[in-house]
């Protein structure tokens, strides 16, 4: 009970709260490091349950809001009238999941990638900088969350959608992140929720 109280306070303050991963969620956790330079084949897609679709979705959030359910591996863009566009996502692996309330502060097409120092410490073989393009781990688009290191972005590894593999960012297949990018402006509210399945 105390955890949920602290989480509510943190969300009200716009903070990011780390959470512990729970077992029994969709997709197994993969031991997948970033693979700069890997270019997927054009027909490589996520598993069917994670395809983009319009779904029934009740929410008190305003249309346009993005709601992330990390335990379900889905991201929703609220449309109103109890509908949302649902995207399959890859989420943070154990120890890298979080919950909170942020806003999109910047958008970028085919973004360059500069791995943060924490990632370099874990994976010292990574490049210190990589130009945007099909082999870039950030994929076709990036939506930057607050002043954190977290982003909603594309991926050069579509097979990781539906799994807990990232360092805290949310990844979508490139055609989905392009779709989302066109729908949401800078300033869009992003609600990140993490709750184990019942």
N, C-alpha and C positions, 0 to 999 in steps of 0.2 A: 504494500500500500504506500509506503514511504517513497519507493522508487517512482511510482506513477505521479505522486504529488510533486516530487522534484522535477519530473519530466514536464508536467504541465507548466510549472513556473519557468523552466528553461525555455519552453516553446513560446511562452508569452514574452520573454525577453529577446527572442530571436536567436537563441543559442543552439548549438549543435550538441547533442547528448550521445556519447558512445553507448552502444548496447551489445549484449552478448548474443552470439548466434544461438539459435535453437535447432535441434535436430528435427527430422521429419517434415521438412519443407520440400516444395517442388524442386527437382533437379539436385543432383549430388554436387558437393563442393569439388571443384577441379583444382588440381595443382598446376595452374596455367600462369606462367609469367607473361609479361608483355612481350610481344614478338615484333619489334620494329622491323619493317622491311617485308614482312609476310603479306602477300596479296592473295585474298581468297578467290576461288573460282567464281565466275558470275552466277552459277546456279547454287552456291552454298547458302543455305537458309537456316533459320532456327527451326526447332521442332514445331509442328502445327499448333499446339496450344498457345504458342507465343506470337502468333500472327496478329497483326493490327486488326482491330474490329471495333465497331460501335456496340456498346453493351448497356444494359440497364444498370444505373448507378445512382443511388441516393446520396445526396451530399448537401450540406448547408453552405458550402463554399460557392463563391460567385463563379459564373461561367468564365472559362479561360484559365482558372486555377489548375495547377498541376499537383496531383496527389500521388505520392510514391508509397506503395506497400512492399517493403523489402522482403517480408516473409513470404509473400505470394509471388514475387518476381514480376510484378506488374506496375506500370505507371499509367495514370488516368489523366486525361485532360477533360475537365468538366465542361459539358456542352449546355447544361440546363435541361429542364423538362425530364429529370431523372435519367439522363443519358450522359455517356462519356465515351471518348475514344480511348481504347485500352491498347497499350503497347507492351510487348514482352521486353524484359530488361535483364541485364546482368547486374549483380549487386556486389557489395563489398564482401570479401571472404571473412571468416571468423576472425574477430579482433579488429575489423575495419568497418563494421556496420555502425550506423548512427541514426538518430532521429532528431527532427527539429523543424524550424520554420525559417525559410530564407527567401530571397528574391533573386531573379535573374538580373545580373548586373552588367552582363556583356554577352554579345553573340559573335561568333566567328565562323566563316566558311573555310573549309579545308585548313584548319588551324595548324600552326607549328606546334611542336611538342617539346617542352622543356621539363623533363622529369624532376619532381621536387627532391630536395636533398635526402629526405627520409627514404624515398624509393631507390635512389642511387646507393644509399647505405645498405639496403637489402639486396639490391641487384647491381653490383658495381660494374658489370659488363655493359649496362645500358648506355646509349649515346647521351651526351650532355644536352644535345639539341637535335631536332629532326624537322626538316621542312614538311609542310602539309602535303598530302597526297594519298593515293590508295593504300600504300604500305604503312601509313602513320597510324599508331594505336588509337588516336583520337578520332579517326574516321573523317567523314565528310563535313560534320558540323560540331560545334561545341557551344553549350549554353553554360555560362559561368555562374556559380551559386554564391551570392554574397561576396565577402572578401576572404572566403575559404579557398583551399586547394581543390575543392570538389567541383565536378562538372557533370552535366548531362551531355553525353557525346556519342558519336558513332563508334564503330570498331572495325578492325581488320580481321576479327575472329568471330564471325557470325555464330559459330557452333557454341560459343560461350553464353549466348542468351538463354536465360532460365537457370543460370548457375550463379553461385557465389564465388567470384573469382577476382574482383577488382580490389584496389586499395581504397575504396570508399566512394568512387565515382559510379554513376549509373550509365551503362552502355546500351545502346540500341543498334540494330542493324542500320546500315547507312540510309536505306530508303525510308526507314521510319524516322530517323533523326532529322532528315531533310523535311519530311512532312511536318514534324513537330516544330522545327525551326521557323517554317513559314507561318505557323499558326499563332505563335506566342511572341509578344514584344518584350523588350527590356522592361523590367519592373514587375513582371509576372510573379505572383506568389507561388511558392513551391512548399508543399507540406510533405515532410518525410515521416512516415509512420513505420514502426516495427513492433509487431505483436505476434507471438506464436499462434499457430493455427489451433482452433478448438477441436 
